[in-house]
Amino acid sequence: MNFVSRIQPVFSYPPPSWHWVQPLFAKGDFLITEDMALRGKTKFLLSVFTAILIWAYLNYPVPPLSFELREWKRTGKFLSHGDFKIFYQDVNGTGRPEDVVLCVHGFPTASYDFAKVWEGLNGRFGRIIASDMLGLGFSDKPYGHNYTVSEQASIIEKLLKMLAVEEVHILSHDLGDTVAQELLRRFLYRQKATSKAAPYLKIKSLCLMNGGVFPETNFPTWSQRLMLNPWLAPLTRLGNYYTFKNGFGKVFGPDTQPSPMDFVDFWALLRWNDGTLVMPGLLQYVAERRVNREAWVGALQKSTVPVHMIYGPSDPVNPPVFADRYRELLPQATITVLDKHIGHYPHWEDPMAVLMAYFGFLEKVSPLTQPQATGET
């Protein structure tokens, strides 16, 4: 029996399961019981309709990958993390072999976010590494998994250890900024440890982009607020391309919106491996930011590593008050504020400006502070 024939009896009136209301109609309570029956029927049909939507959504094919996404996937590799597979890119650039950059992407996208600055990074660094976080991009997306910032940081450390990388520059964005803060916290802790016998990841510099590093100046979008509500979160799993495009487009600047093909690519990456089902679980990092604010903001304040922020001010998630807070709490760090029309994804909206700001930061700090930051003498 197919799905349609199984649900067809639902639309007959009254359904077989409602035979118990019929005797009540003959006892003088017709208007009341009829109203009850109609309400019951409405709820029943609404439940069935919702079930049909869920079934249709889960069985709706994932959008085909564009040529660019197919190439990104083809040239990448996978790391085993327990029962899960983590997608990553690891390419050699034309810069000095000892200069390695780690790119850490944001939510709800993937390492493909860095595609527009990839060539520029290739010319500056000897090696460029980027991975898709667990639950995002081409990585596995286990439903019901307890996603944490700590685990995402540990996966990155595991990847770098497997690749025999001990020293990195970090370029991060959004959720990636929070993961980078955790990596920085661990680095500072190990740097102070009395035992220097065990090797550990050394961070040469940290460049952040439009991340909610201060919970008090971070304002989730309406769709993210729905996902953070335990009662409403299930509804967000039924979103389609059009609701995604409408919500996601609002975090970009008005003049730097993704192209129609870009939107399709972002949606395809989100839908890959039923990714929309795990979005509410992944978004719990917003609550983690509040719980771990002292540790993660403290890491930036106490950092022995040069820290820079590249900031697009047309960002509803981190509005301009963020830049003021950044200067107030991190006077030793630096910041580049891009054109007023650049929003939450500066490396996608204005890749050349991001590269110029990033390379300018590296030119100023790298020769002077790298030895101190890596523990060299």
Secondary structure, DSSP 4 states (H G I P E B T S, - for coil): --HHHHHGGGGSSS-GGGGGGTGGGGTT-HHHHHHHHHHHHHHHHHHHHHHHHHHHHHHSPPPPPPHHHHHHHHT-EEEEETTEEEEEEEEE-SS-TT-EEEEE--SS--GGGGHHHHHHHHHH-SEEEEEPPTTSTTS---TT----HHHHHHHHHHHHHHTT--EEEEEE-THHHHHHHHHHHHHHHHHH-S---S---EEEEEEEES---SGGG----HHHHHHHSTTTHHHHTT--HHHHHHHHHTTS-TT-PPPHHHHHHHHHHHHGGGGGGGHHHHTTHHHHHHHTHHHHHHHHHT-SS-EEEEE-S--SSS-THHHHHHHHH-TTSEEEE--TT--S-HHHH-HHHHHHHHHHHHHHHHHHHHHHHHT--
